[in-house]
Amino acid sequence: MPEVKRIGFVGLGRMGWPMARELVGAGFEVVVHDVQHDRTGAFVEEYSAGRAERLAEVAAGADVVVTMLPDSGIVGAVLFGDGDNVADHLTSGATVIEMSSGVPDATIGFGVRLSERGIGLIDAPVSGGVKRAEDGSLAIMTGGTDKEVDRCRPVLEAMGSVLKTGQLGSGQAMKSLNNLVSAGGFLIGIEALAIGRKFGLDPDTMVDVLNASTGSNNSTQKKFKQFVLSGRYDSGFALDLMVKDLTIALGIAERSEAAVPFAALCRELWASARNGSGAGADHTEIARFSERLAGTVLSEPDSKSD
């Protein structure tokens, strides 16, 4: 297959911005587009990338188009929407790399529609957050044919490590399951801190002990002190997006007829926290929801619980 030289990139959010920057730094010709045109302009000015006011301009002449967007509904509109879209302006032989945390069944449907035009599709959602997007070390869960993945490997490796998961849609399925495990670990860890706090243990000390023991997980290592006990609640990953990913995971379980009572309760608790939080709340704010349930406060170590 022909070498990838020109990349169209759609979605310059907190994750998309550093990912597109890594592609520029790797020497690709990158043309960017974001619904917030001032953000597109700022990226172009800072990194000398090409600017696309319309989706048609993103696709024109592109070997690959990358989508990094909030959900599958928006991806579908970008690819196939009435009027301005990507699919109508990509040439046969091009590939779309769908890097959003989307719904596998929707992505499989996109693949069918694109293949009718001679356009390939792989799904490649990421894990690692803004920090790892910024240093190009994301874990990229990649689904699709070996031929398409191999062609796009240089593009993906500019942003992180490629973890081949199987057929189209499998990357997004794996991403939702990864976030299910992450969400469960966060929630049980916070509840353990709340129990200990009411007993009289210091939350800071508890995190240190967990991290030196078998209770350690990604949240105890990289979230509790940094974003919860500090009172910052600004990890950069939204509570809405976590609930979306958990809903995708539960949908996969339902279609597979798998009984998953713990996963279902986990999703219910995260959704309840989302419903009680303000718009745009960070996912670490579920700790406040758990504090209210437990009747204690973790981010103020000197406060007295009842």
C-alpha positions in Angstrom: 0.0 0.0 0.0 1.2 3.6 -0.6 3.2 5.4 2.1 1.3 7.8 4.3 2.4 11.4 3.8 -0.6 13.7 4.2 -2.8 13.4 7.3 -6.1 15.2 7.9 -6.8 15.5 11.7 -10.3 16.3 13.0 -10.7 17.2 16.7 -8.2 19.4 18.6 -9.4 18.9 22.1 -7.2 18.3 25.2 -6.1 14.9 23.7 -6.3 15.7 20.0 -4.1 18.8 20.2 -0.9 17.0 21.5 -1.6 14.0 19.3 -1.7 16.2 16.2 1.4 18.0 17.3 3.2 14.7 17.6 2.3 13.9 14.0 3.7 17.3 12.9 6.8 16.6 14.8 7.2 13.2 13.1 7.4 14.9 9.7 3.9 14.2 8.3 2.1 16.9 6.4 -0.8 17.6 8.7 -4.0 19.5 8.0 -6.2 20.2 11.0 -9.8 21.0 11.7 -11.8 21.7 14.8 -15.3 22.9 15.3 -13.8 25.8 17.3 -12.1 27.7 14.4 -10.0 29.8 16.8 -8.5 26.6 18.1 -7.7 25.5 14.6 -6.0 28.8 13.9 -4.0 28.7 17.1 -2.6 25.2 16.3 -1.8 26.3 12.7 0.0 29.4 14.0 2.0 27.5 16.6 3.0 24.4 14.5 2.8 25.5 10.9 0.2 22.9 10.0 -2.3 23.2 7.2 -5.6 24.8 8.1 -9.0 23.3 7.0 -12.1 25.4 7.5 -14.3 22.7 6.1 -14.2 18.9 6.5 -13.9 18.6 2.7 -10.5 20.4 3.0 -9.4 17.9 5.6 -10.1 15.0 3.3 -8.9 16.5 0.0 -5.6 14.8 -0.9 -5.3 13.0 2.4 -3.8 9.6 2.6 -5.2 9.2 6.2 -7.8 11.1 8.2 -7.7 10.8 12.0 -10.8 11.5 14.0 -10.5 12.3 17.7 -14.0 13.2 18.8 -16.4 12.9 21.8 -18.6 10.1 20.5 -19.7 7.9 17.6 -22.6 10.2 16.8 -20.3 13.1 16.1 -17.9 10.8 14.2 -20.8 9.7 12.0 -21.7 13.3 11.2 -18.1 14.1 10.4 -17.7 11.2 8.0 -21.1 11.1 6.4 -23.1 14.2 7.3 -25.2 16.2 4.8 -23.2 18.8 2.9 -19.7 19.1 4.3 -18.2 15.7 5.3 -15.0 13.6 5.0 -16.2 10.5 3.1 -17.3 12.4 0.0 -13.9 13.9 -0.5 -11.5 11.1 0.3 -10.0 9.2 -2.6 -10.2 5.4 -3.0 -7.3 3.8 -1.1 -7.3 6.3 1.8 -7.8 5.2 5.4 -9.7 6.7 8.3 -8.2 6.1 11.7 -11.0 6.5 14.3 -9.3 7.3 17.6 -12.4 8.3 19.6 -13.8 6.1 22.4 -16.8 5.0 20.3 -19.4 2.3 20.1 -17.9 -0.8 18.3 -21.1 -1.6 16.4 -21.3 2.0 15.1 -17.7 1.9 14.0 -18.2 -1.5 12.2 -21.1 0.1 10.4 -18.9 3.1 9.4 -16.4 0.5 8.0 -19.0 -1.1 5.8 -20.0 2.3 4.3 -16.5 3.4 3.8 -15.4 0.1 2.2 -18.1 0.6 -0.5 -16.1 3.7 -1.5 -12.8 1.9 -1.5 -11.8 3.6 1.8 -10.3 1.7 4.8 -11.1 2.1 8.4 -9.3 1.1 11.6 -10.4 1.9 15.2 -7.6 3.1 17.5 -8.8 4.5 20.8 -6.1 5.6 23.3 -5.3 5.3 27.0 -2.9 7.4 29.0 -4.5 10.7 29.4 -3.2 14.2 28.4 0.2 13.6 30.0 1.0 10.6 27.8 -0.6 12.3 24.7 1.9 15.2 25.3 4.9 12.9 25.4 3.8 10.6 22.6 3.5 7.5 24.8 -0.2 6.6 24.5 -1.4 3.0 24.6 -3.3 2.7 21.3 -5.8 -0.2 21.1 -6.1 -1.0 17.4 -8.7 -3.0 15.5 -8.8 -3.6 11.8 -7.2 -5.7 9.1 -3.5 -6.4 9.3 -3.0 -4.7 6.0 -4.6 -1.4 7.1 -3.0 -1.4 10.5 0.4 -2.1 9.0 0.0 0.8 6.6 -1.0 3.2 9.4 1.5 1.9 11.9 4.0 4.8 11.4 1.2 7.3 12.0 0.1 5.5 15.2 3.6 5.0 16.5 4.2 8.7 16.3 1.6 9.0 19.1 2.3 5.9 21.1 2.5 2.1 21.2 0.3 0.0 19.0 -1.6 -2.8 20.7 -3.3 -4.9 18.0 -6.6 -6.2 19.4 -8.3 -7.9 16.4 -11.0 -7.1 14.0 -12.6 -3.6 13.4 -14.3 -2.5 16.6 -12.2 -4.5 18.9 -10.0 -1.6 19.9 -13.0 0.4 21.1 -14.4 -2.7 22.9 -11.1 -3.1 24.7 -11.0 0.7 25.5 -14.4 0.5 27.2 -13.4 -2.6 29.2 -10.1 -0.9 30.2 -12.1 2.0 31.5 -14.4 -0.3 33.3 -11.5 -1.8 35.2 -10.1 1.7 35.8 -13.5 3.0 37.1 -13.9 0.0 39.4 -10.4 0.4 40.8 -10.9 4.1 41.5 -14.3 3.7 43.2 -13.3 0.8 45.5 -10.1 2.7 46.4 -12.0 5.9 47.4 -14.4 3.8 49.4 -11.5 2.2 51.3 -10.1 5.7 52.0 -13.5 6.8 53.3 -13.7 3.8 55.6 -10.2 4.4 56.9 -10.8 8.1 57.4 -13.8 7.5 59.6 -11.8 4.9 61.5 -9.1 7.6 62.1 -6.5 6.7 59.5 -4.8 9.5 57.6 -5.8 9.4 53.8 -2.3 10.4 52.7 -0.8 7.6 54.7 -3.4 5.1 53.4 -2.4 5.9 49.8 1.3 5.3 50.6 0.4 2.0 52.2 -1.8 0.9 49.3 0.9 1.8 46.8 3.4 -0.3 48.7 1.0 -3.2 49.0 -1.4 -5.4 46.9 -4.1 -2.8 46.9 -2.1 -0.6 44.5 -3.7 0.4 41.1 -3.5 3.2 38.6 -5.8 5.4 40.7 -3.9 5.0 43.9 -0.7 5.7 42.1 -1.6 8.5 39.7 -4.9 10.1 40.9 -5.7 10.0 44.6 -2.9 12.3 45.9 -2.7 14.3 42.7 -6.3 15.1 42.1 -8.5 14.0 45.1 -6.5 14.6 48.3 -5.1 17.8 46.7 -8.6 19.1 46.1 -7.8 19.8 42.5 -10.2 17.5 40.6 -8.6 18.4 37.3 -7.2 15.2 35.8 -8.4 16.2 32.3 -10.8 13.3 31.7 -14.5 14.2 32.0 -17.0 12.4 34.2 -19.4 12.4 31.3 -16.9 10.5 29.2 -16.3 7.9 31.8 -20.0 7.2 32.1 -20.1 7.0 28.3 -17.4 4.4 28.2 -19.0 2.3 31.0 -22.2 2.4 29.1 -20.5 1.0 26.0 -18.9 -1.7 28.1 -22.3 -2.7 29.6 -23.8 -2.7 26.1 -21.2 -5.2 24.9 -21.9 -7.3 28.0 -25.7 -7.2 27.2 -25.2 -8.2 23.6 -22.9 -11.0 24.7 -25.5 -12.2 27.3 -22.8 -11.9 30.0 -24.0 -11.5 33.6 -21.9 -8.7 35.1 -23.5 -7.5 38.4 -20.4 -5.7 39.7 -19.9 -3.9 36.4 -23.5 -2.9 36.3 -23.4 -1.5 39.9 -20.1 0.3 39.0 -21.8 2.0 36.0 -24.8 2.9 38.1 -22.7 4.6 40.8 -20.7 6.6 38.2 -23.9 7.7 36.5 -25.3 8.8 39.8 -22.2 10.9 40.5 -22.5 12.4 37.0 -26.1 13.3 37.6 -25.2 15.1 40.8 -22.3 17.1 39.4 -22.1 20.2 37.3 -21.5 20.2 33.6 -17.9 19.5 32.6 -17.0 17.9 35.9 -13.8 15.9 36.0 -14.1 12.2 36.5 -12.2 12.4 39.8 -15.1 14.3 41.3 -16.8 11.0 41.9 -14.7 11.0 45.1 -17.0 13.8 46.4 -20.0 11.7 45.7 -18.4 8.8 47.7 -17.5 11.2 50.5 -21.2 12.3 50.7 -22.3 8.7 50.9 -19.8 7.8 53.5 -20.2 11.0 55.6 -16.6 12.1 55.5 -14.2 14.4 53.7 -10.9 13.1 52.3 -9.4 16.2 50.8 -9.2 18.0 54.2 -7.1 15.6 56.4 -7.4 17.7 59.5 -11.2 17.9 59.5 -13.2 15.8 62.0 -15.8 13.4 60.9 -18.9 12.6 63.0 
